[in-house]
Amino acid sequence: MKILVTGGAGFAGQWLLAYLKEKQPKADLYNLDRAPAKIATSILCDLLDLKKINNIVTEIAPDQVYHLAAFASAASLEYDLIFKVNVGATENILKALAQTGKKVKILLISSLYVYGTVPVPAKETNPLDPHGVYAQSKAEMEKLAQKYGSNRLQIVIVRPANHTGPGQRLGFVIPDFAYQIAQIEAKGQKPVLKVGNLSPRRDFLDVRDVVSAYHLLMKKGPSGEVYNIATGHPYTIEEILNKLLALAKVKIKIVSDKSKLRKVDLPLSSGNPTKIKKIGWQQKIGLDQTLKDVLNYFRGIRR
């Protein structure tokens, strides 16, 4: 079994490779990325280079592909660049796989954000209404999958909720809060925590639960299907912050910072997980444990 993971050096990619190493120890793991990953054979490549992608995919001839490589945030990035990577690179991968003539199963990572604002946890049958360049690029990627899906290219699309955990870089709300708290505790920062908009409600999952869902869908998800990976129980950003503050060892003052406000900030994003639960997925790590693990990561405590 040959398994190719694009973006394996990224946050979710590293967790996925570790999970695959545990669950499929006899599989040959390959990481296709601009940076290496420790536990897989890494091939450094720009996914916008179609010729090189063709050569690599032809040589590996993977049985399974987890396509994680993408821009996870549109902050400070140009519209065209987001689409080049999130859509163009996806098409390069699919084109290369199609040319091999080999049967391969592909997991494409989309996002709950493609639904826009839905007043109740969104179902896979809800119409898409993407707001902002990131969500629009993911919706366009899904359209692309419909063009390439076939008996040989068996494509499953997943729409995961916001996911976090130890190792997520700064620039995302939970690591940003946790890092500031850890810095304040270590007296590397004044006891003031800067925040943006605290009112949006988000569905949050632990990255370890998300990669377990990816693995399950690779095994059991029928080609052509779309699955949410979510809880259906959103929290406001303020509730997340209060949970982290309750774990802090010092008193902290909260200050609003306009620079942390986003141009596009949906008031609600949540997904209905009924469909994926029917094939056996369950959330195993609760939000409180995830927040504790992220805070301990920035405190320098490793498990």
C-alpha positions as CSV (number, residue, x, y, z in Angstrom):
1,M,0.0,0.0,0.0
2,K,1.4,3.4,-1.1
3,I,-0.1,6.4,0.6
4,L,0.6,10.0,-0.6
5,V,-0.1,12.9,1.7
6,T,0.2,16.4,0.3
7,G,1.0,19.0,2.9
8,G,2.3,16.4,5.2
9,A,4.6,18.9,6.9
10,G,1.7,21.1,7.9
11,F,-0.1,21.1,11.2
12,A,-2.9,18.5,10.3
13,G,-0.5,16.7,7.9
14,Q,2.0,15.8,10.6
15,W,-0.8,14.5,12.9
16,L,-2.2,12.5,9.9
17,L,1.1,10.9,9.1
18,A,1.7,9.9,12.7
19,Y,-1.8,8.4,12.8
20,L,-1.2,6.5,9.5
21,K,2.1,5.2,10.8
22,E,0.3,3.8,13.8
23,K,-2.7,2.4,12.0
24,Q,-1.0,1.2,8.8
25,P,2.6,0.4,9.8
26,K,3.3,-1.6,6.7
27,A,2.2,1.1,4.3
28,D,4.7,3.2,2.4
29,L,4.1,6.8,3.4
30,Y,5.1,9.7,1.1
31,N,4.9,13.4,1.9
32,L,4.6,15.8,-1.0
33,D,5.2,19.3,0.2
34,R,7.6,22.3,0.2
35,A,9.0,21.1,3.5
36,P,10.0,17.7,4.8
37,A,8.1,15.5,7.4
38,K,10.0,13.3,9.7
39,I,8.0,10.0,9.5
40,A,7.5,9.8,5.7
41,T,9.5,9.8,2.6
42,S,9.4,13.5,1.7
43,I,9.5,14.8,-1.8
44,L,10.0,18.5,-1.9
45,C,7.9,20.1,-4.6
46,D,5.8,23.1,-5.6
47,L,2.4,21.8,-6.3
48,L,1.9,24.4,-9.0
49,D,4.6,22.7,-11.1
50,L,2.4,20.3,-13.1
51,K,5.3,18.7,-15.0
52,K,7.1,17.8,-11.8
53,I,3.9,16.6,-10.1
54,N,3.3,14.3,-13.1
55,N,6.7,12.8,-12.8
56,I,6.4,12.3,-9.0
57,V,2.9,10.8,-9.1
58,T,3.9,8.5,-12.0
59,E,6.9,7.2,-10.1
60,I,5.1,6.7,-6.8
61,A,1.8,5.4,-8.3
62,P,-0.1,5.8,-5.0
63,D,-3.1,3.7,-3.9
64,Q,-4.4,6.5,-1.7
65,V,-4.0,10.2,-1.6
66,Y,-4.8,12.6,1.2
67,H,-4.8,16.1,-0.3
68,L,-4.2,18.4,2.6
69,A,-1.9,21.0,0.9
70,A,-3.7,24.4,0.9
71,F,-3.7,27.8,2.3
72,A,-5.6,27.5,5.6
73,S,-6.0,31.2,6.0
74,A,-6.5,34.0,3.6
75,A,-5.0,36.7,5.8
76,S,-2.7,39.1,3.9
77,L,-2.7,36.8,0.8
78,E,-3.8,37.8,-2.6
79,Y,-7.0,36.5,-4.1
80,D,-5.3,35.0,-7.2
81,L,-2.6,33.2,-5.0
82,I,-5.3,31.6,-2.9
83,F,-7.0,30.2,-5.9
84,K,-3.8,29.1,-7.6
85,V,-2.9,27.0,-4.6
86,N,-6.3,25.8,-3.3
87,V,-7.7,25.1,-6.7
88,G,-4.8,25.0,-9.2
89,A,-2.7,22.7,-7.2
90,T,-5.6,20.4,-6.6
91,E,-6.2,20.2,-10.3
92,N,-2.5,19.4,-10.9
93,I,-2.8,16.5,-8.5
94,L,-6.0,15.2,-10.0
95,K,-4.6,15.5,-13.6
96,A,-1.4,13.7,-12.7
97,L,-3.4,10.9,-11.0
98,A,-5.7,10.6,-13.9
99,Q,-2.8,10.1,-16.3
100,T,-1.4,7.1,-14.4
101,G,-4.4,5.1,-15.4
102,K,-4.4,3.5,-11.9
103,K,-7.3,3.2,-9.6
104,V,-6.7,5.5,-6.6
105,K,-8.8,6.8,-3.7
106,I,-8.5,10.5,-3.0
107,L,-9.6,12.5,0.1
108,L,-10.0,16.2,-0.7
109,I,-10.1,18.6,2.2
110,S,-12.7,21.3,2.0
111,S,-14.2,23.3,4.9
112,L,-17.4,24.0,6.7
113,Y,-17.0,27.6,5.6
114,V,-18.4,26.7,2.2
115,Y,-21.9,26.8,3.7
116,G,-21.6,30.4,4.7
117,T,-23.9,31.2,7.6
118,V,-26.6,28.6,8.2
119,P,-28.9,29.1,11.3
120,V,-28.6,25.5,12.3
121,P,-25.7,23.0,12.0
122,A,-25.3,22.6,8.2
123,K,-26.0,19.3,6.6
124,E,-24.1,18.1,3.5
125,T,-27.3,18.7,1.5
126,N,-27.4,22.4,2.3
127,P,-26.6,24.7,-0.6
128,L,-23.2,26.3,-0.6
129,D,-22.9,30.0,0.0
130,P,-19.2,30.7,0.5
131,H,-18.1,34.1,1.9
132,G,-14.6,35.3,1.4
133,V,-11.7,34.1,-0.8
134,Y,-10.8,31.1,1.3
135,A,-14.3,29.6,1.4
136,Q,-14.8,30.5,-2.3
137,S,-11.6,28.6,-3.3
138,K,-12.7,25.5,-1.4
139,A,-16.2,25.6,-3.1
140,E,-14.4,25.9,-6.4
141,M,-12.2,22.9,-5.5
142,E,-15.3,20.9,-4.8
143,K,-16.6,21.7,-8.3
144,L,-13.3,20.5,-9.7
145,A,-13.7,17.2,-8.0
146,Q,-17.0,16.6,-9.8
147,K,-15.1,17.0,-13.1
148,Y,-12.4,14.5,-12.3
149,G,-14.3,11.9,-10.3
150,S,-14.5,8.5,-12.1
151,N,-14.3,4.7,-11.5
152,R,-10.5,5.1,-11.3
153,L,-10.3,8.4,-9.4
154,Q,-12.5,7.7,-6.4
155,I,-12.9,11.1,-4.7
156,V,-14.4,11.7,-1.3
157,I,-14.8,15.3,-0.1
158,V,-14.6,16.2,3.6
159,R,-15.7,19.5,5.2
160,P,-14.0,19.7,8.6
161,A,-14.8,22.2,11.3
162,N,-12.2,24.5,12.7
163,H,-9.6,22.1,14.2
164,T,-6.8,22.8,16.7
165,G,-4.4,21.0,18.9
166,P,-0.8,21.0,20.1
167,G,1.5,22.3,17.4
168,Q,-0.9,24.6,15.6
169,R,0.9,27.8,14.5
170,L,0.1,31.3,15.6
171,G,-2.4,33.2,13.5
172,F,-5.4,31.0,14.6
173,V,-7.6,32.0,17.5
174,I,-6.9,29.2,20.1
175,P,-3.1,29.1,19.7
176,D,-3.1,32.9,19.8
177,F,-4.9,33.0,23.1
178,A,-3.0,30.1,24.6
179,Y,0.4,31.6,23.6
180,Q,-0.4,34.9,25.1
181,I,-1.5,33.2,28.4
182,A,1.7,31.1,28.5
183,Q,3.8,34.3,27.9
184,I,2.0,36.1,30.6
185,E,2.5,33.2,33.1
186,A,6.2,33.2,32.2
187,K,6.3,37.0,32.7
188,G,7.4,37.5,29.1
189,Q,4.3,39.6,28.5
190,K,2.3,42.1,30.6
191,P,-0.9,40.5,32.1
192,V,-3.0,41.9,29.2
193,L,-4.4,39.6,26.5
194,K,-5.3,41.2,23.1
195,V,-8.4,39.9,21.3
196,G,-10.5,40.5,18.2
197,N,-14.2,39.8,17.7
198,L,-15.4,37.5,20.4
199,S,-19.0,37.0,19.2
200,P,-18.7,34.5,16.3
201,R,-19.8,31.0,17.1
202,R,-17.6,28.2,15.8
203,D,-17.6,24.4,15.8
204,F,-14.2,23.3,17.1
205,L,-12.6,19.9,17.0
206,D,-9.3,18.4,18.1
207,V,-7.0,17.7,15.1
208,R,-6.5,14.2,16.4
209,D,-10.2,13.5,16.0
210,V,-10.1,15.1,12.6
211,V,-7.3,12.9,11.2
212,S,-9.0,9.8,12.6
213,A,-12.1,10.8,10.6
214,Y,-9.9,11.2,7.5
215,H,-8.5,7.7,7.9
216,L,-12.0,6.2,8.4
217,L,-13.4,8.0,5.4
218,M,-10.5,6.7,3.3
219,K,-11.6,3.2,4.3
220,K,-15.4,3.5,4.3
221,G,-16.4,6.7,2.5
222,P,-18.0,5.9,-0.9
223,S,-16.6,7.7,-3.9
224,G,-18.6,10.9,-4.8
225,E,-19.8,11.5,-1.3
226,V,-19.3,14.6,0.9
227,Y,-19.0,14.4,4.7
228,N,-18.9,17.0,7.5
229,I,-16.5,16.5,10.3
230,A,-18.0,18.5,13.1
231,T,-19.7,18.4,16.5
232,G,-22.9,20.4,15.8
233,H,-22.3,22.3,19.0
234,P,-20.7,25.7,18.3
235,Y,-19.1,27.9,21.0
236,T,-18.6,31.7,20.9
237,I,-15.0,32.8,20.7
238,E,-15.6,34.5,24.1
239,E,-16.6,31.1,25.6
240,I,-13.4,29.6,24.3
241,L,-11.4,32.5,25.8
242,N,-13.1,32.1,29.2
243,K,-12.3,28.4,29.2
244,L,-8.6,29.2,28.6
245,L,-8.6,32.0,31.2
246,A,-9.9,29.5,33.7
247,L,-6.8,27.4,33.1
248,A,-4.4,30.4,33.6
249,K,-2.3,30.6,36.7
250,V,-2.5,34.4,36.8
251,K,-5.2,37.1,36.5
252,I,-5.3,38.6,33.0
253,K,-6.9,41.7,31.6
254,I,-8.7,41.5,28.2
255,V,-8.2,44.3,25.7
256,S,-9.8,44.6,22.3
257,D,-7.3,45.0,19.4
258,K,-8.6,46.2,16.0
259,S,-5.7,44.7,14.2
260,K,-7.1,41.2,15.1
261,L,-10.4,41.8,13.5
262,R,-11.0,39.9,10.3
263,K,-12.5,41.3,7.1
264,V,-14.7,38.3,6.7
265,D,-16.0,36.9,10.0
266,L,-19.1,34.7,9.8
267,P,-21.3,35.0,12.8
268,L,-21.9,31.2,12.9
269,S,-20.2,28.1,11.4
270,S,-21.3,24.7,12.5
271,G,-21.8,21.3,10.9
272,N,-24.2,18.4,11.4
273,P,-22.1,15.2,12.0
274,T,-24.9,12.7,11.6
275,K,-23.7,11.3,8.2
276,I,-20.1,10.5,9.4
277,K,-21.3,9.1,12.6
278,K,-23.3,6.5,10.7
279,I,-20.1,5.0,9.4
280,G,-18.6,4.8,12.9
281,W,-16.8,8.1,13.6
282,Q,-17.1,9.6,17.1
283,Q,-15.4,12.6,18.7
284,K,-13.1,11.2,21.4
285,I,-11.3,14.4,22.7
286,G,-13.5,17.0,24.3
287,L,-12.9,20.7,23.9
288,D,-11.7,21.2,27.5
289,Q,-8.9,18.6,27.0
290,T,-7.9,20.1,23.7
291,L,-7.6,23.6,25.2
292,K,-5.6,22.2,28.1
293,D,-3.2,20.4,25.7
294,V,-2.7,23.5,23.5
295,L,-2.0,25.7,26.5
296,N,0.5,23.1,27.9
297,Y,2.2,23.0,24.5
298,F,2.9,26.7,24.7
299,R,4.0,26.4,28.3
300,G,6.6,23.9,27.1
301,I,4.9,20.9,28.6
302,R,5.0,18.0,26.1
303,R,3.1,14.7,26.5
